[in-house]
């Protein structure tokens, strides 16, 4: 009985030690930020995601002109992206690319 309690206590102690020492090693920098999340898609404007992602294609010549309303432009591009790809998770606006 004492032996079982000793093993139980040792296991709990080991779990606690490992739990407190395990940390996520990601260093935040001045450029680290969170992206906007619209209709299930992360929106990056003149930036790139840190996490790897699959490139599905580009939206070229969308027939849009800048109206001064970013929300409207994002929604138009997002609707076009969703019609061209099955389930986009990232929409990245990179000028002149």
C-alpha positions as CSV (number, residue, x, y, z in Angstrom):
1,X,0.0,0.0,0.0
2,X,2.8,2.4,0.9
3,X,4.6,1.5,-2.3
4,X,1.5,2.4,-4.4
5,X,1.1,5.7,-2.6
6,X,4.7,6.5,-3.2
7,X,4.4,5.8,-6.9
8,X,1.2,7.9,-7.1
9,X,2.9,10.8,-5.3
10,X,6.0,10.6,-7.5
11,X,3.8,10.6,-10.6
12,X,1.9,13.6,-9.5
13,X,5.1,15.4,-8.6
14,X,6.6,14.6,-12.0
15,X,3.5,15.8,-13.7
16,X,3.5,19.1,-11.8
17,X,7.2,19.7,-12.5
18,X,6.8,19.1,-16.2
19,X,3.6,21.2,-16.4
20,X,5.2,24.2,-14.9
21,X,8.4,24.0,-16.9
22,X,6.7,23.5,-20.3
23,X,6.2,26.8,-22.1
24,X,5.5,28.0,-25.6
25,X,8.6,29.5,-27.0
26,X,7.4,32.2,-29.3
27,X,9.0,35.6,-28.9
28,X,6.7,38.5,-29.6
29,X,8.3,41.4,-31.4
30,X,7.3,45.0,-32.3
31,X,5.8,43.7,-35.6
32,X,3.8,40.9,-33.9
33,X,0.1,41.4,-34.2
34,X,-3.2,39.7,-34.6
35,X,-5.0,39.7,-38.0
36,X,-8.6,40.7,-38.6
37,X,-11.0,37.8,-38.8
38,X,-13.8,38.3,-41.2
39,X,-16.3,35.5,-42.2
40,X,-14.0,32.8,-41.0
41,X,-10.9,34.1,-42.9
42,X,-7.8,35.9,-41.4
43,X,-7.1,39.2,-43.3
44,X,-3.6,40.4,-43.8
45,X,-3.0,43.7,-45.4
46,X,0.6,44.5,-46.5
47,X,1.8,41.8,-44.1
48,X,2.3,38.0,-44.0
49,X,1.2,35.4,-41.6
50,X,3.9,33.8,-39.3
51,X,2.3,30.3,-39.4
52,X,2.8,28.3,-42.6
53,X,-0.1,28.3,-45.1
54,X,-1.0,26.8,-48.4
55,X,-0.9,29.2,-51.4
56,X,-4.1,28.7,-53.4
57,X,-3.8,31.5,-56.0
58,X,-4.1,35.2,-56.7
59,X,-7.0,37.4,-57.4
60,X,-6.0,39.5,-60.4
61,X,-7.8,42.3,-62.0
62,X,-10.8,42.2,-59.8
63,X,-12.4,45.2,-61.5
64,X,-12.3,47.2,-58.2
65,X,-11.1,50.7,-57.6
66,X,-10.2,52.0,-54.2
67,X,-13.2,53.7,-52.7
68,X,-11.6,54.7,-49.4
69,X,-13.6,52.1,-47.5
70,X,-11.3,49.2,-46.5
71,X,-14.2,47.1,-45.1
72,X,-16.1,47.2,-48.4
73,X,-12.9,46.3,-50.4
74,X,-12.1,43.4,-48.1
75,X,-15.7,42.0,-48.4
76,X,-15.6,42.2,-52.2
77,X,-12.2,40.4,-52.3
78,X,-13.3,37.9,-49.7
79,X,-16.5,37.0,-51.7
80,X,-14.4,36.5,-54.9
81,X,-11.8,34.4,-53.0
82,X,-14.6,32.2,-51.5
83,X,-16.1,31.7,-55.0
84,X,-12.7,30.7,-56.4
85,X,-11.5,28.4,-53.6
86,X,-13.2,25.8,-51.5
87,X,-12.3,27.0,-47.9
88,X,-9.8,29.9,-47.8
89,X,-8.4,30.5,-44.3
90,X,-6.0,33.5,-45.2
91,X,-6.5,36.4,-47.5
92,X,-3.4,38.5,-47.9
93,X,-3.3,41.9,-49.7
94,X,0.2,42.5,-51.1
95,X,0.4,45.5,-53.4
96,X,2.2,45.2,-56.7
97,X,2.8,41.4,-56.5
